[in-house]
Amino acid sequence: MKRSHILTLCLVGCLLLALTACGGESAETEQKAETNTTETSENTGTSVQEDDAAGEEETLVAYTVEGLGTFQLPEGFTMDSGEITEPLPNRYATFQKDSYYIQANRFGTDAYEMAGVALPADLEDYSTRSGVQNSVPEGTVFDYDEYGNYAAQFTQEDGQLCYYVLLQGEESFGSIFLTAPEDQFDKETVALWLSGSQLE
């Protein structure tokens, strides 16, 4: 629980920079996070059968978070979600199962208006914002994978592998990332899981 709280605050700080800074500019935003968290281990929606790398079918189910989006993941993930109201409004959710940790965030037009900046033009524009760039190792390149994710893969300082996908909703931007130990991380599998992510 401590790990997910620290990662939540860290990523929110990085994404706030994406809202308030463009190009090489930096923003000095003190983080004062007021969170209202609700926890649930249930999912909603329909099941989807997908073939995994071994040729067996894996059931993906829809995890829906009001105000955030819908995520297609395997059964058995526990979910924790909430809202941060300061310094800018943000919806988030975390998902955990075994050694997999997934976090999703969404910033809507209200957050961009409060920050005094326009929404990015598209995912490519969003990826160049300093907040996104500051949350990945230097030299990390985002590109479209075979499932349509605009994503980057890198190794964190703790040795965990991370698959970081940028998302665009109707009038929102955000991200979802998955971390796992190297011996459990399979790029094709996690790219497939995250490709079902949709922001509101």
N, C-alpha and C positions, 0 to 999 in steps of 0.2 A: 504494500500500500504506500509505503514511504517513497519507493522508486517512482510509482506512477504520479504521486503528487509533485515530486521534484521535476519530472519530465514534463508534466502539464504546465507548471509555471515557467519552465525554461522555454518550451515551444511557444507559449502565449507571448512571452517577451520578444522572441524572435519575430513572430508574426505581427506583433504590434509595430515593429520597425518596418515591416513590409507595407503597412498602411501609411505610416507617417513619413517615410523617406523614399525617394526615388534616386536611381543612379547611385552615385558614390556618397550622397549625403548621409549623415547619421542623425538619429533622433535620441534625445535624452528623455526617456520616459520612465518615471518611477513607477514600479509595479505595486499597486494596491489592489489586490484581487479580493472581491467579495464573491464567494461562490455559494450557490444553492445547489446541492448535489442530491440526486436521487439514484438509487441503485436498483438494478433489476438483473435477474439472470435469465429472463425469458426473452424470446424473440417474437416478432410478428411477421405476418406475410406468408408467402408461399415458398415451398421447397423447389430447388432447382438441381437437377442431376448434371454433374460435370465429370468428364473423364480425367483422372489424375495421370501422373507420369507413368505409373505402373499399369495403366490400362483399366484400373478398377474405377467404378463410379463413386464419386464423393458427393454427398448431399450438401448443397449450400442453401442457407435459409436467410430470409430478410430480417435484418435488425434495423428497426426504424426508430429514430430519435426526433421528436417533434422540434421544429425550429432549426434542425441541423441537416438531416438527410436520411438516406437508406443505404445500408451496406450489406452486400451478399457475402457471407462468411460461413465456414463450416459450423455445424451444430456444436454446442458445448461451450461457447465463449461466454464468460460473465461480462456484463456491461455496467459501466458507471458513467453517468452523464450529468451535466450541469451547465450553468451560465455564469460568466464573469461579466460584471457590470462596470467595473472601473479598471483601468482608465478608459477603456473602450468596450462596448458590448461584444460579446463573443460566446458562441455556443460550442461545446466540446463534448466528446465521448471517448472513453477508453474501453478497450476490449482485451481480455486476458484468457489464455488457455495454455496450459502446460508452460513452455518457455516462450510462447509467442506473446508479444505485447503490441497492441495497435492503438493508435490515437488519431482522432479526426477533429478538425477545427473548422469553423465557418465564421466569416465576417461578412455582414450584409451592408447594404447602402447606408444604414444608420451609422455604422462604425466609420465608414469612409467620410461621411458628411461631418461627423464630429472631429475627425482628424484633419479635415480641410483639404483633402486630396480626392482626385477622381479615381473611379474604379480602373484597374488595368484594362487595356484594350482586349487582351486575350491571355492565354496561359503563357505564351512566350514572353509577353510583356511582364506578367506577374513574376516569372522566374528571374527577371533581372533586378527586381526590387531588392534593396539592400537587406531587408529582413529575411527574405528567402535565402539570399546569398550568404548571410551571416549564420544561417542554421545548417549549412553544409560545409564540408572541407573545401579549402581553396582549390580551384580547378575542376570542381564537380560540374559535369555537363548533364543537362536535362535533355531528353529526347523521347520520341514516341516509341513504345515497345510494341510487340506483336499483338497485344490486346487493346491497344489504343490509349494506354495510360501515358500521360506526359510525366516522365519519372526519371529519377536518378538513384543509383545504388552506390553505397559507400560503407566503409567500416568505421564504427564509432571508436572513441578512445578506449572504451572498455572491452573492445574486441568483438562486440556484437555487430552483425551485419544489419544494415538498414535499407529498406526500399521506401522511397519518399515520393509520393504521387501528388502533384498539384491538381486541384479541382476547380471547376467553374460552374456555378449555378446560374439561375436566371438573372439575378442581380446580386451575386455574391462570389467570393473567392475563398479558398481554404486549402486544406491538404489532409491527407491521410498517410501515415507512415507505419511501417511494421518493422519491428526489430526481433531478432532471434539469434541464438548461437550459431556459429558457422556450421557445425555438424548437423543442424536441423534446418538450415536455410536452403530452400530450393527456389531459385529465381522464377522459374516458370510457374510453380505453384502459387507463390505469393503474388506474382503479377496477375494471375487469373483471379485470385481472391479479391484483390483491390480494384480490379477492372469493373466490378459491380457497384462501385461507390458512386452515389449521386447526391449532390448538395441540393437543398431546397432553394 
